[in-house]
Amino acid sequence: MPTLRRQPGPAKALLTPQEQTAQRRARRIGTLIASPGALYLGIFFMVPLGLITVYSFATRTSTGRTSLSGWNLNSYERLADDVILGIVGRSAWLAFITTVLCLVVAYPFAYYLATRSPRVRARLLVLVMIPFWTNGLVRIFAIRFLLGSNGPASALSEAMGFGTFRILFTPTAVVLGMVYGFLTFMVLPLYVALERMDWRLVEAARDLYASGAKAFWKVTVPLTRSGIVAGCVLVFVPSFGSYVVPRFWAAPRRCSSAHTWHASSRLLATGRWAPR
């Protein structure tokens, strides 16, 4: 039996002149709408990134100035230094742990949020967004006071007979602080993915005698994969380069390998941007 094949030809031939004109107008409007954002990114992202790239090949003179005449690869060779590799490796591990914990905590909450009534959902979303109404540094110091040896948590622990509550300046405190700081970035993408999901597919899976757990893993999780990926990216990338939480919640010498404290301190102390 012969198969029907689509005749080759440009797609524009199927459009009327009026439709082609409307299509071109829509493209021009889209370009105009995207132009301010593209210009902003070009000036404040691409240009600084280009300057950093150029300076990475530079050298420092005896007077401390940066010279662009003697280009070299010394900066890239230093990436193999044990100190740099240790900082990068442990920072990546810290970011990975933070991302996993945020996903584990945020997914049940986002699931509960997406399955509530619109009225309850709006109130819970307000509670999720409230931490962004204050400065991040203020929140970090507030939680530091609550968990400090002289804070309410320690006083409650002593009153219950457990002794002084000590958690600050430990790797555990850094992880808790990172999860607290980036949890919202995981909740919102997951909530959007769950809220837009077609819940009739879950009902169909249950009608086909799938258990709740199997319907969750076979239907809900695959349908919300985009939210999971977006949330993981939004948490992992900033937590990998986070400075404030490790700087104020960790002991510099004990936990410096988990963040860039050592590198930033050396940069501030020596002022070395490019190698000699």
NORJO-V368941 format. One record per pair of residues at least 24 apart in sequence whose C-alpha atoms are under 10 Angstrom apart, sorted by the first residue. I is the first residue (numbers start at 1). J is the second residue. If there is no record, write none. Layout:
# NORJO-V368941
i->[I:I]
j->[J:J]
This chain:
# NORJO-V368941
i->[55:55:56:56:56:57:57:58:58:58:58:59:59:59:59:60:60:60:60:60:61:61:61:62:64:64:64:64:64:65:65:65:66:66:66:66:66:67:67:72:73:74:74:74:75:75:75:75:78:83:83:83:84:84:84:84:85:86:86:86:86:87:87:87:87:87:87:87:87:88:88:88:88:88:88:89:89:89:89:90:90:90:90:90:90:90:91:91:91:91:91:91:91:91:91:92:92:92:92:92:92:92:93:93:94:94:94:94:94:94:94:94:94:95:95:95:95:95:95:95:95:95:95:95:95:95:95:96:96:96:96:96:96:97:97:97:97:97:98:98:98:98:98:98:98:98:98:98:98:98:98:98:98:99:99:99:99:99:99:99:99:99:99:99:99:99:99:99:100:100:100:100:101:101:101:101:101:102:102:102:102:102:102:102:102:102:102:102:102:102:102:103:103:103:103:103:103:103:103:103:103:104:105:105:105:105:106:106:106:106:106:106:106:106:106:106:107:107:107:107:107:107:107:107:107:107:108:108:108:109:109:109:110:110:110:110:110:110:110:110:110:110:111:111:111:111:111:111:111:112:112:113:113:113:113:113:114:114:114:114:114:114:114:114:115:115:115:115:125:125:125:128:128:128:128:129:129:131:131:131:132:132:136:136:136:137:137:137:139:139:139:140:140:140:140:140:140:140:140:141:141:141:143:143:143:144:144:144:144:144:144:144:147:147:148:167:167:168:168:168:168:169:169:169:169:169:169:169:169:169:169:170:170:170:170:170:170:170:171:171:171:171:171:171:171:171:172:172:173:173:173:173:174:174:174:174:174:174:174:174:174:174:175:175:175:175:175:176:176:177:177:177:177:177:177:178:178:178:178:178:178:178:178:179:179:180:181:181:181:182:182:182:182:182:182:183:183:183:184:184:184:185:185:185:185:185:185:185:186:186:186:186:186:186:186:186:186:186:187:187:187:188:188:188:189:189:189:189:189:189:189:189:189:190:190:190:190:190:190:190:190:190:191:191:191:192:192:192:193:193:193:193:193:193:193:193:193:194:194:194:194:194:194:195:196:196:197:197:198:199]
j->[273:274:273:274:275:274:275:273:274:275:276:273:274:275:276:272:273:274:275:276:274:275:276:276:271:272:273:274:276:272:273:274:272:273:274:275:276:274:276:275:275:274:275:276:273:274:275:276:275:257:262:263:257:260:262:263:257:256:257:258:259:256:257:258:259:260:261:262:263:240:241:257:258:259:260:240:257:258:259:240:255:256:257:258:259:260:239:240:241:242:256:257:258:259:260:236:237:239:240:241:258:259:240:258:171:174:175:178:236:239:240:258:259:175:178:179:232:235:236:237:238:239:240:241:242:258:259:232:235:236:237:239:240:175:178:179:236:239:174:175:176:177:178:179:180:181:182:183:232:235:236:239:240:175:178:179:182:183:186:231:232:233:234:235:236:237:239:240:179:232:235:236:175:176:178:179:183:178:179:180:181:182:183:184:185:186:187:231:232:235:236:179:183:185:186:187:190:228:231:232:235:186:179:183:186:187:183:184:185:186:187:188:189:190:191:231:186:187:188:189:190:191:194:221:227:228:187:190:191:187:190:191:186:187:188:189:190:191:192:193:194:195:187:190:191:193:194:195:220:191:194:187:190:191:194:195:190:191:192:193:194:195:196:197:191:194:195:199:187:188:191:183:184:187:188:184:188:180:181:184:181:184:181:244:245:244:245:248:177:180:181:177:178:180:181:244:245:248:249:245:248:249:177:180:249:168:169:173:177:245:248:249:173:249:249:249:250:248:249:250:251:246:247:248:249:250:251:252:253:254:255:246:249:250:251:252:254:255:246:249:250:251:254:255:256:258:249:250:245:246:249:250:245:246:247:248:249:250:251:255:258:259:239:245:246:249:250:245:249:244:245:246:248:249:250:235:238:239:242:244:245:246:249:235:239:245:235:239:245:231:234:235:236:238:239:231:234:235:231:234:235:230:231:232:233:234:235:236:227:228:229:230:231:232:233:234:235:236:227:228:231:227:230:231:224:226:227:228:229:230:231:232:234:224:225:226:227:228:229:230:231:232:224:227:228:224:226:227:220:221:223:224:225:226:227:228:230:220:221:223:224:225:227:224:223:224:223:224:223:223]
